[in-house]
Amino acid sequence: MAKRLQAAGAKGYTTGFEPTFSPELLNRNFNECEIVFVGSMGDVSFFPLNVHKQIIEKVVMKNPKTLFFFETKNPSIYAQWMPFLPENVILSTTIETNRDYHLSKAPKTELRYLAFKNILWPKKHVSIEPIMDFDLDVLVDWMRKIAPLMVSIGYDNHFCNLPEPSLGKTMKLIAELEKFTRVEKKTLREATKVNERF
């Protein structure tokens, strides 16, 4: 994706997905009630702390009526932000399952859950995407303890041969979550068959 964006001459992708600070963008004013996804298609945990501070102090605080959405697979970084975090921020993490499938270099999902649960922030979001097979009672309990304003749920759009739950099981999860939070339904479909590695 980064190479395609570079080839197309897209602004901001001259170094691919390598985190890059662009001071020329700091003077941009955002619309009221706009939601800005900071680091979309990336992970803010790779930004150095001084870049987080600059983004928050020079952009987020300057636009108090705009919501800024930060998402990471390493929510433990949010603990460092608490001293300088303004109210117009949504903190999000990705927790695809409660099981440990060892599919990426991200922290284990249980570690993500524990870190995010301990972040005391009123505007939290969880992305269960791409959803992988899970234990219903455990995942619902995790979400209840995290207390997000919203949970987004969706299946893999890239057909990466993930261990997916049945659509019926996912619908049960949605029904349970809707008892205490808002659920954004994204790509919902029947599970694909997976190879023997699972």
C-alpha positions as CSV (number, residue, x, y, z in Angstrom):
1,M,0.0,0.0,0.0
2,A,2.8,2.4,0.9
3,K,4.6,1.7,-2.4
4,R,1.4,2.3,-4.3
5,L,0.8,5.6,-2.6
6,Q,4.4,6.6,-3.2
7,A,4.1,5.8,-6.9
8,A,0.9,7.8,-7.1
9,G,2.6,10.8,-5.6
10,A,0.3,11.0,-2.6
11,K,1.4,13.7,-0.1
12,G,2.8,12.4,3.2
13,Y,4.0,9.0,1.8
14,T,7.4,9.9,0.5
15,T,8.9,7.7,3.2
16,G,6.2,5.1,3.0
17,F,4.7,4.2,6.3
18,E,7.8,5.3,8.3
19,P,6.5,7.7,11.0
20,T,7.4,11.2,9.8
21,F,6.7,14.6,11.5
22,S,5.4,17.2,9.0
23,P,5.5,20.6,10.7
24,E,3.9,22.3,7.6
25,L,0.7,20.5,8.5
26,L,0.5,21.9,12.0
27,N,-1.3,25.1,11.0
28,R,-4.3,23.3,9.5
29,N,-7.6,24.0,11.1
30,F,-10.2,21.2,11.3
31,N,-13.9,21.4,11.1
32,E,-16.1,21.4,14.3
33,C,-17.5,18.0,15.0
34,E,-15.0,16.4,12.6
35,I,-13.3,13.1,13.6
36,V,-9.6,13.0,12.6
37,F,-7.9,9.6,12.5
38,V,-4.3,10.3,13.6
39,G,-1.9,7.9,11.9
40,S,-4.5,6.1,9.8
41,M,-3.0,3.0,8.2
42,G,-0.3,3.1,10.8
43,D,0.1,2.6,14.5
44,V,0.7,5.6,16.8
45,S,2.8,3.4,19.1
46,F,5.7,3.8,16.6
47,F,5.7,7.6,17.0
48,P,8.3,8.9,19.5
49,L,6.8,10.5,22.6
50,N,8.0,14.0,21.6
51,V,6.0,13.6,18.3
52,H,2.9,12.6,20.3
53,K,3.4,15.8,22.5
54,Q,3.8,18.0,19.4
55,I,0.7,16.6,17.7
56,I,-1.4,17.0,20.9
57,E,-0.1,20.5,21.8
58,K,0.0,22.0,18.4
59,V,-2.9,20.4,16.6
60,V,-5.3,18.7,19.1
61,M,-5.4,21.4,21.7
62,K,-5.7,24.1,18.9
63,N,-8.9,22.4,17.7
64,P,-10.9,21.7,20.8
65,K,-14.2,21.1,18.9
66,T,-12.7,18.4,16.8
67,L,-12.3,14.8,18.0
68,F,-8.9,13.2,17.4
69,F,-8.9,9.4,17.1
70,F,-5.7,7.5,18.1
71,E,-5.5,3.7,17.6
72,T,-2.8,1.2,18.5
73,K,-2.1,-2.4,19.1
74,N,0.1,-1.4,22.0
75,P,-2.3,0.6,24.3
76,S,0.3,0.6,27.2
77,I,1.7,3.7,25.5
78,Y,-1.3,5.7,26.5
79,A,-0.2,5.7,30.1
80,Q,2.6,8.1,29.1
81,W,0.1,10.5,27.5
82,M,-2.2,11.0,30.5
83,P,-0.4,14.1,31.9
84,F,-0.9,16.1,28.6
85,L,-4.1,14.5,27.1
86,P,-7.0,17.0,26.3
87,E,-10.6,16.0,26.4
88,N,-11.1,16.0,22.6
89,V,-9.3,12.6,22.2
90,I,-10.7,9.1,21.6
91,L,-8.2,6.4,22.6
92,S,-8.6,3.1,20.7
93,T,-6.9,-0.3,20.6
94,T,-7.4,-3.4,18.5
95,I,-8.3,-6.6,20.3
96,E,-9.2,-9.2,17.6
97,T,-9.8,-12.1,20.0
98,N,-9.1,-13.2,23.6
99,R,-7.0,-16.1,22.3
100,D,-3.3,-16.0,21.5
101,Y,-2.8,-17.0,17.9
102,H,0.8,-15.5,17.5
103,L,0.0,-14.0,14.1
104,S,1.9,-10.7,14.4
105,K,4.5,-8.8,16.4
106,A,1.9,-7.0,18.4
107,P,1.6,-7.6,22.1
108,K,-0.6,-10.5,23.0
109,T,-4.2,-9.7,23.1
110,E,-4.4,-10.3,26.9
111,L,-1.7,-7.8,27.5
112,R,-3.5,-5.3,25.3
113,Y,-6.7,-5.9,27.3
114,L,-5.0,-5.4,30.6
115,A,-3.2,-2.2,29.6
116,F,-6.3,-0.7,28.1
117,K,-8.5,-1.6,31.0
118,N,-6.2,0.3,33.3
119,I,-6.3,3.5,31.2
120,L,-8.7,5.7,33.0
121,W,-10.2,7.7,30.1
122,P,-13.9,8.4,29.3
123,K,-13.6,8.2,25.5
124,K,-12.4,4.7,24.7
125,H,-13.0,2.5,21.6
126,V,-12.1,-1.1,20.8
127,S,-11.7,-2.5,17.3
128,I,-12.4,-6.3,17.1
129,E,-11.2,-6.3,13.5
130,P,-10.3,-8.5,11.9
131,I,-12.2,-10.7,14.2
132,M,-10.8,-14.1,15.1
133,D,-12.3,-17.0,16.9
134,F,-12.9,-16.2,20.6
135,D,-14.4,-17.4,23.8
136,L,-17.7,-15.5,24.2
137,D,-17.8,-15.1,28.0
138,V,-14.2,-14.0,28.2
139,L,-14.3,-11.4,25.3
140,V,-17.6,-9.9,26.6
141,D,-16.1,-9.7,30.1
142,W,-13.0,-7.9,28.7
143,M,-15.1,-5.4,26.8
144,R,-17.3,-4.7,29.9
145,K,-14.2,-4.1,32.0
146,I,-12.6,-1.8,29.4
147,A,-15.9,0.1,29.2
148,P,-15.6,1.5,25.7
149,L,-18.0,4.0,24.3
150,M,-18.1,1.9,21.1
151,V,-16.8,-1.4,19.7
152,S,-16.2,-1.9,16.0
153,I,-16.5,-5.5,14.7
154,G,-15.6,-6.9,11.3
155,Y,-14.2,-9.8,9.4
156,D,-10.9,-9.7,7.5
157,N,-11.3,-7.9,4.1
158,H,-8.0,-9.3,2.7
159,F,-8.7,-13.1,3.1
160,C,-5.5,-13.8,5.0
161,N,-6.6,-17.3,6.1
162,L,-7.3,-16.3,9.7
163,P,-9.1,-18.5,12.3
164,E,-12.5,-16.9,12.1
165,P,-15.6,-17.5,14.2
166,S,-18.9,-18.5,12.6
167,L,-21.2,-15.6,11.7
168,G,-23.7,-16.9,14.2
169,K,-21.1,-16.7,17.0
170,T,-20.2,-13.2,16.0
171,M,-23.8,-12.1,16.0
172,K,-24.1,-13.5,19.6
173,L,-21.1,-11.4,20.6
174,I,-22.7,-8.3,19.0
175,A,-25.9,-9.0,20.9
176,E,-24.1,-9.3,24.2
177,L,-22.0,-6.2,23.6
178,E,-25.1,-4.1,22.6
179,K,-26.4,-4.6,26.2
180,F,-23.8,-2.1,27.5
181,T,-22.1,-0.3,24.6
182,R,-22.6,0.8,21.0
183,V,-21.5,-1.6,18.3
184,E,-20.4,-0.5,14.9
185,K,-20.9,-3.4,12.5
186,K,-18.4,-3.5,9.7
187,T,-17.7,-6.4,7.3
188,L,-19.9,-9.3,8.5
189,R,-19.9,-12.6,6.5
190,E,-19.6,-16.3,6.9
191,A,-16.2,-17.5,8.1
192,T,-13.7,-18.8,5.6
193,K,-12.1,-22.2,5.9
194,V,-8.6,-22.1,7.3
195,N,-5.5,-24.3,6.8
196,E,-4.2,-26.7,9.3
197,R,-2.0,-24.3,11.2
198,F,-4.9,-23.6,13.6
